[in-house]
Amino acid sequence: MIVFTFLFWTLVFIVFYSYFGYPILLFVISKFKTKKHNFDINSNYEPMVTLFVAAYNEQDNVDAKISNSLELDYPKDKLEMVWITDGSDDNTNVLLENYPVVKVYFEPERKGKINAMNRGMKFVKSEIVIFSDGNTLLSKEAVREIVNGFKNPKVGCIAGEKRIDLSGKEAAAASGEGFYWKYESWIKKLDAETGSCIGAAGELFAIRKELFFNVESDTILDDFIISLTIALQGYKIDYTPKAYAIEKASVSVAEEMKRKVRIAAGSIQTLVRLRALLNIFKNGFLSFQYFSHKVMRWVATPVSLVLLLPINIYLSIYSNLYANILYVHLLFYLIVAIGWLLKDKKTGIGIVFIPYYFFIANLSMWLGFFRYIKGAQSVNWERAKRSQ
């Protein structure tokens, strides 16, 4: 009984810390953190910048993406646009021919995003490279905000903010995804204020060109590997919420699961390849942030959730306290079940889908783990269908 009681509360703490305790701790630390600038934040720093897009069959987004890129607030003679369209067999390349300002590099064989990035970076000559997806639109001030961040010589990578385009009533996938990214953006901001942002989202992030390295060709999460490897070199990953990328939510939970499972498989791969990041004696606070923000959520929480329910059931037999906790526990899963039943329905009260989204996020980690172990995750990602 004592052993199971201790285990139960340890698992509760793990789940609480992963999603609430760590952000609260960062918030407290940020209040005592003194911001120091040893560089001129007002300097007129306008280096050459490349907006880099690795695209596969983006014919439905080409015109909107280029139009958005042309409206970005940055000198036109200092902003180059490079598209790598390897393997595209729709009208992507045909449509890009209408925009002479865009440099297009194409090879007929599709080898995955990271291989396109490795190949395409050989054509980039600018000091700063901004990576973005073909189906995302950037805030007008995105480039300017990112460049300002690089005025700090200690910054090697900048993570932009990812936003989900929500309009009106939303189904489970959109509501959950939108809430998740607002929550994640809050933590990224706290991470950057107290130390370094932990990773960057591929929809919008930037690096110093000199820090780019050829990434292994089977890498699933290129954004994580690139950004965190730069952090391992002693550079900071900064976060600029005014530089944001907007994209549509997944059209359904099934599509969102498809996306999350491959990200989960990539997360396990990242844990293996960046195990040096767990050396707190060498990396200090960065290792603490990485463990708290990512490792706890990728590994400890999914395992804890599986163990909590059976342990709670066992303890409820001997204690009214744990019987009452079990009622709350079962109520949570009842709400998850309701979310599943209503997952394709649209509602103006999207918050009802948050427990369901939390559940599928942790289920995806298990599915992604087994996919990684089997070696079944292709480097060629199957695109999740987005809302129109």
Long-range contacts (C-beta under 8 A, 24 or more apart in sequence): 1-315, 1-318, 4-311, 4-314, 4-315, 5-315, 7-307, 7-311, 8-308, 8-311, 8-312, 8-315, 8-322, 11-304, 11-307, 11-308, 11-311, 12-304, 12-308, 14-296, 14-300, 14-301, 14-304, 15-301, 15-304, 15-305, 15-308, 17-292, 17-296, 18-292, 18-296, 18-297, 18-300, 18-301, 19-297, 19-301, 22-187, 22-292, 22-293, 22-296, 23-186, 23-187, 23-190, 25-292, 26-187, 26-190, 26-191, 26-193, 26-194, 27-190, 29-194, 30-190, 30-193, 30-194, 33-193, 33-194, 37-152, 39-151, 39-152, 39-153, 40-151, 41-148, 41-151, 43-151, 45-147, 45-148, 45-150, 45-151, 46-74, 46-75, 46-78, 46-147, 47-78, 47-126, 47-127, 47-128, 47-147, 47-150, 48-78, 48-79, 48-80, 48-125, 48-126, 48-127, 48-128, 49-74, 49-78, 49-79, 49-80, 49-126, 49-127, 49-128, 49-129, 49-130, 49-143, 49-146, 49-147, 50-79, 50-80, 50-81, 50-82, 50-124, 50-125, 50-126, 50-128, 50-129, 50-130, 50-209, 51-79, 51-80, 51-81, 51-82, 51-130, 51-132, 51-143, 52-82, 52-84, 52-117, 52-120, 52-121, 52-124, 52-129, 52-130, 52-131, 52-132, 53-81, 53-82, 53-83, 53-84, 53-131, 53-132, 53-133, 53-134, 54-83, 54-84, 54-86, 54-113, 54-116, 54-117, 54-120, 54-131, 55-83, 55-84, 55-85, 55-88, 55-92, 55-133, 55-134, 56-85, 56-86, 56-87, 56-88, 56-92, 56-110, 56-113, 56-116, 56-383, 57-88, 57-89, 57-90, 57-92, 57-383, 58-85, 58-88, 58-92, 58-134, 58-135, 59-90, 59-91, 59-92, 59-94, 59-95, 60-135, 61-134, 61-135, 62-92, 62-95, 62-96, 62-134, 63-95, 64-137, 65-134, 65-135, 65-136, 65-137, 66-96, 66-99, 66-102, 68-137, 68-138, 69-138, 70-101, 71-140, 72-138, 72-140, 72-142, 72-143, 73-140, 73-141, 73-143, 73-144, 74-143, 74-144, 74-147, 79-143, 80-124, 80-126, 82-120, 82-123, 82-124, 83-134, 84-116, 84-117, 84-119, 84-120, 86-110, 86-111, 86-115, 86-116, 86-119, 87-111, 110-380, 111-217, 111-379, 111-380, 112-217, 112-378, 112-379, 112-380, 112-381, 113-202, 113-222, 113-379, 113-381, 114-215, 114-216, 114-217, 114-219, 114-222, 114-379, 115-217, 115-379, 117-215, 117-222, 118-214, 118-215, 118-217, 121-209, 121-212, 124-209, 125-209, 126-209, 127-208, 127-209, 127-210, 128-206, 128-207, 128-208, 128-209, 129-206, 129-207, 129-208, 129-209, 129-212, 130-204, 130-205, 130-206, 131-202, 131-204, 131-205, 131-206, 131-207, 131-223, 132-203, 132-204, 132-245, 133-202, 133-203, 133-245, 133-247, 135-247, 135-248, 135-386, 136-203, 136-204, 136-245, 136-246, 136-247, 137-245, 137-246, 137-247, 138-204, 138-243, 138-244, 138-245, 138-246, 139-242, 139-243, 139-244, 139-245, 139-246, 141-242, 141-243, 142-204, 142-242, 142-243, 142-244, 142-245, 143-243, 145-240, 145-242, 145-243, 146-206, 146-240, 146-243, 148-240, 149-238, 149-240, 150-206, 150-208, 152-236, 152-238, 154-235, 154-236, 155-235, 155-236, 155-237, 155-238, 156-207, 156-208, 156-211, 156-230, 156-231, 156-233, 156-235, 156-236, 156-237, 157-200, 157-205, 157-206, 157-207, 157-208, 157-211, 157-226, 157-227, 157-230, 157-231, 157-235, 157-236, 157-237, 157-238, 158-200, 158-205, 158-206, 158-207, 158-237, 158-238, 158-239, 158-240, 158-243, 159-188, 159-192, 159-197, 159-199, 159-200, 159-201, 159-204, 159-205, 159-227, 159-237, 159-238, 159-239, 159-240, 160-200, 160-201, 160-203, 160-204, 160-205, 160-206, 160-240, 160-243, 160-244, 160-245, 161-185, 161-188, 161-204, 161-239, 161-240, 161-241, 161-242, 161-243, 161-244, 161-245, 162-201, 162-203, 162-204, 162-244, 162-245, 162-247, 163-244, 163-245, 163-246, 163-247, 164-246, 164-247, 164-248, 164-249, 165-246, 165-247, 165-248, 165-249, 165-387, 166-249, 166-350, 168-346, 168-348, 169-346, 169-347, 169-348, 169-350, 170-249, 170-346, 170-347, 170-350, 170-353, 171-252, 171-253, 171-343, 171-344, 171-345, 171-346, 171-347, 171-353, 172-253, 172-339, 172-342, 172-343, 172-344, 172-353, 172-356, 172-357, 173-249, 173-250, 173-251, 173-252, 173-253, 173-255, 173-256, 173-343, 173-357, 174-249, 174-250, 174-350, 174-387, 175-347, 175-350, 175-351, 175-352, 175-353, 175-354, 175-357, 176-256, 176-350, 176-353, 176-354, 176-356, 176-357, 176-358, 176-360, 177-249, 177-250, 177-256, 177-357, 178-249, 178-350, 179-350, 179-351, 179-354, 179-357, 180-357, 180-361, 185-241, 187-293, 188-239, 189-239, 189-241, 191-239, 191-289, 191-293, 192-236, 192-237, 192-238, 192-239, 194-285, 194-289, 195-236, 195-285, 195-286, 195-289, 196-231, 196-236, 196-237, 196-238, 196-286, 196-289, 197-227, 197-236, 197-237, 197-238, 197-239, 198-228, 198-231, 198-237, 198-289, 198-290, 198-293, 198-294, 199-223, 199-224, 199-227, 199-228, 199-237, 199-294, 200-224, 200-226, 200-227, 200-237, 201-245, 203-245, 203-247, 204-243, 204-244, 204-245, 211-235, 216-273, 217-379, 218-379, 219-266, 219-269, 219-273, 219-379, 220-262, 220-263, 220-265, 220-266, 220-269, 220-377, 220-379, 220-381, 221-263, 221-266, 221-267, 221-269, 221-270, 224-266, 224-267, 224-270, 224-274, 225-270, 225-273, 225-274, 228-270, 228-274, 228-277, 228-290, 229-274, 231-277, 231-286, 232-274, 232-276, 232-277, 232-283, 232-286, 247-386, 248-386, 248-387, 248-388, 249-386, 249-387, 250-384, 250-385, 250-386, 250-387, 251-384, 251-385, 251-386, 251-387, 251-388, 252-343, 252-344, 252-385, 253-343, 253-344, 253-356, 253-360, 255-384, 255-385, 255-386, 256-360, 256-384, 257-360, 257-363, 257-364, 257-367, 258-382, 258-384, 259-384, 260-360, 260-361, 260-364, 260-368, 261-364, 261-367, 261-368, 261-371, 262-368, 262-371, 262-377, 262-381, 262-382, 263-364, 263-368, 264-298, 264-364, 264-365, 264-366, 264-367, 264-368, 264-369, 264-371, 264-372, 265-368, 265-369, 265-371, 265-372, 265-376, 265-377, 266-368, 266-377, 267-294, 267-298, 267-365, 267-368, 268-298, 268-368, 268-369, 268-372, 268-373, 269-372, 269-377, 271-295, 271-298, 271-299, 298-365, 299-365, 301-362, 302-362, 302-365, 302-366, 305-362, 306-366, 309-333, 333-359
